[in-house]
Amino acid sequence: MDIRSMDAAFVANTYDRYRPVLVSGSGSLVYDEDGKRYIDLGTGIAVNSFGVADPVWAAAVAAQAGKLQHACNKYFTAPQAMLAQKLCERTGMKKVFFGNSGAEANECALKIARKYGGAARPNIITLKNSFHGRTIATLAATGQDAMHRDFGPFPDGFLYAPANDLPAMQALMDGSVAGVLVELVQGEGGVNVLDADYVRGVEALCREHDALFMVDEVQTGNGRTGALYAYQLYGVQPDVVTTAKGLAGGLPIGAALIGARAEHVLLSGDHGSTFGGNPVCAAGAISILDRIDDALLAGVRERSDYIVRTLSAVRGVRSVTGLGLMLGVETEKPAAEVVQGCMERGVLALTAKNKVRLLPALNIPLELLREAMEILKGVIEA
């Protein structure tokens, strides 16, 4: 059976695939159909938080699947309620809406802001070079012209400000703005980190103008940056936090965490999702969230420091950006060439704009990380 030919024949041609056909794995190791071993530094774009086939996660998912795999949201289910409670208790947020992806979580945030602002304040500010999803509305929110080609017309009401430019943000706050949505690390935009003073300034502007301060933590969330959520490193308290990717450890989930200023905005019938808060996905997320503790987060920061120190000293590396285990490496060689060379030598990495993107499992064993860094170093310097 030729999987590549089958994929080309029957799967929509929307991905530029790498060559390996992945079939199995354990932790930070994955194997292709030929049995070749790879150290995984991508985790499905920050999704497999504890790596592949994590036994604790797998047991939680299997146990729930054997009891109740799905119920519509007209009924109560324990995993969904328990997960919402855990998220609120650990963030100070008040309510959670569950969907199936980061784009859906951001769609929910946009709807909250639009209803909060009303007809007189329809505008939402996002940042240039941002990425918020691939639905029509979240594409409109995405501040990248390249993402907008071929898919217009887009819904009105989105304004774009340059990152880390507070006067430019202030200039857009003209009484028409219902909310501001930012990524604290612009992942798809090149792993660019927002300045702390800027973020606190944006929060203050939102308070001054009664706009919702919303943070897209689809990729930065769930331990990825060395805190449970990246905003906790900035000393701010958002009104809405969106998250997805690593929350359920490999199962589709999205969540919009809603703070006190907006907790009563959405009422019965205002929003919904057939699969949102699915019991199996929620059980997987509980398994992940319960293990993101202080010790785990300290390990993320330790691994991050090691990667940054190691790669910053490599000949051919121009810069290392990011937070925690969400890092971008700008190299003199084209990033795609580095990723290809690593793949040939048994390391899976990704790209983001002109950078090599590293998103390893939060608990990647240090010996595997060292092995992967040696391979990456060799490819960059070759």
FENVEN-V655251 format. One record per run of one state. SS is the DSSP state (h for helix, s for strand, l for the rest). FROM is the first residue (numbers start at 0). TO is the last residue. If there is no record, write none. Layout:
ss=SS from=FROM to=TO
ss=SS from=FROM to=TO
//
This chain:
ss=l from=0 to=1
ss=h from=2 to=9
ss=l from=10 to=20
ss=s from=21 to=26
ss=l from=27 to=27
ss=s from=28 to=31
ss=l from=32 to=35
ss=s from=36 to=39
ss=l from=40 to=41
ss=h from=42 to=45
ss=l from=46 to=50
ss=s from=51 to=51
ss=l from=52 to=53
ss=h from=54 to=64
ss=l from=65 to=76
ss=h from=77 to=90
ss=l from=91 to=93
ss=s from=94 to=98
ss=l from=99 to=100
ss=h from=101 to=116
ss=l from=117 to=121
ss=s from=122 to=127
ss=l from=128 to=134
ss=h from=135 to=140
ss=l from=141 to=141
ss=s from=142 to=142
ss=l from=143 to=143
ss=h from=144 to=147
ss=l from=148 to=156
ss=s from=157 to=160
ss=l from=161 to=164
ss=h from=165 to=171
ss=l from=172 to=175
ss=s from=176 to=181
ss=l from=182 to=183
ss=s from=184 to=185
ss=l from=186 to=190
ss=s from=191 to=192
ss=l from=193 to=194
ss=h from=195 to=207
ss=l from=208 to=210
ss=s from=211 to=216
ss=l from=217 to=228
ss=h from=229 to=232
ss=l from=233 to=238
ss=s from=239 to=242
ss=l from=243 to=243
ss=h from=244 to=247
ss=l from=248 to=252
ss=s from=253 to=257
ss=l from=258 to=277
ss=h from=278 to=290
ss=l from=291 to=292
ss=h from=293 to=311
ss=l from=312 to=315
ss=s from=316 to=322
ss=l from=323 to=324
ss=s from=325 to=330
ss=l from=331 to=333
ss=h from=334 to=343
ss=l from=344 to=345
ss=s from=346 to=347
ss=l from=348 to=348
ss=s from=349 to=351
ss=l from=352 to=353
ss=s from=354 to=357
ss=l from=358 to=364
ss=h from=365 to=380
ss=l from=381 to=381
//
